Amino acid sequence: MAQSVAERLADRVAALSAGNLPEAVRARCQDLLIDVAGLCLAARGTEYVRALIASVDGGGSCTAIGHPGTYRAEDAAMINGTAAHGEDFDDTFEGGPVHSGAVIVPAVLAACERFGRGGCSALLGVACGVETLCRLSLVAPKLIHKAGFHPTSVLGAMAATLGVSAALGLDRKQTVDALGIAGSMAGGIIEYLAEGAWTKRLHAGWAARIGLHAARIAREGFLGPRTVFEGTHGLFFGFAHTSAGDFDALTRDFGERWVMTDLTFKPYATGTMNQPYIDCALRLAKKGFAAEDVAEVLCETAEGYVHRLWEPLASKHRPANDYAAKFSTPFNIAVAFVTGGVGFEAFTDKTVRDPRILALASKVRYVVDPANPYPKAYTGHVRMTLEDGRVFEERQPHIRGGMHEPLSREELERKFRSNARYGGWDDARAARFLALAANAFDRPLDLSDLRG
């Protein structure tokens, strides 16, 4: 019987240990721990996190970062994953796009906290889960989005399952069964785009929850299909409408070459593909003209962006709410140009009603560039024509914070401190966490200081 994709993947993971991970992978896992913790703190007072907290029962043994009390493992994973992804300020992977930290870190932390696994187990689980999610996004690029699903949600469920399985030490058969089980739990439609509903925020948390639960079920002997990835009715057939993906991209040289070291950490609190357009808008804002001087704005874009960030154009010109605004390139360009920044304060009830921002956003149009490299790279282009006929144009060839212009650890720690402060932590407590994170993977895992 030929090996299935899930079996090949499980074999690759079984050959790894925390001690043989490259230093660059270990450092990236620390970066993810820092970034996810800060994002959870920043979002802890939001309405959507409060709603999620209210929907579950307390009294378990696991930590919801920034919240008092304890929760069941699956609930803690869901809360932390939702909070980490909620403001779209989390990491992304060029080539996907997928958001890995917000899925994998919450799932693995909850699993290790529930079952008494230490930092080494958490490190292995995070590394294997994140690498799996990045590689899964290369199997059938663009097709999951095109079919109407969110890749982070669909593929995240599978990767979280693999990460938790590695952290808990499941054997080969249990790991394959767990992946098969997760395939029947995965989902996540992108209809949130219609009105800025909150479901996308939940996708990362739900994927984390699935990963933890699927691994637990498989550990008890529950059977799942071996051919969950490539089967006639497998994951990619169901969510990408193909069974002919590049599965070698998932398993080939896994553990020898680590694509996760090229993760992007966002400088702006908004959707991934908007980031280069924001850089262009911010540079244009320094040219010495005002928003009122602009007659029209034209942007070159990728075909894959259109149905999420550009259409229907009238709705993107006037987003329904602050969350919908994050998925409007016209709004992102306008708010960056007018306010000079794109942090949490750029996406509020006030900004989505601001007449100056909306007036500029309404002038933004797009044209599809057939040579755009998406999804292999994310680029930006903004050309502003003024009322007096002058033309100003900017291009951004890559997303900042990624492989071409990565954020340093110092910059990531500065982002964490800013997010923690936004969430109500003082600088002394933030400093204590950063000290903890520096060797969190070298000692018993204790998340109690992250509560409250």
Order of alpha helices (4+ residues) and beta strands (2+ residues): alpha-alpha-alpha-beta-alpha-alpha-alpha-alpha-alpha-alpha-alpha-alpha-alpha-alpha-beta-alpha-alpha-alpha-alpha-beta-beta-beta-alpha-alpha
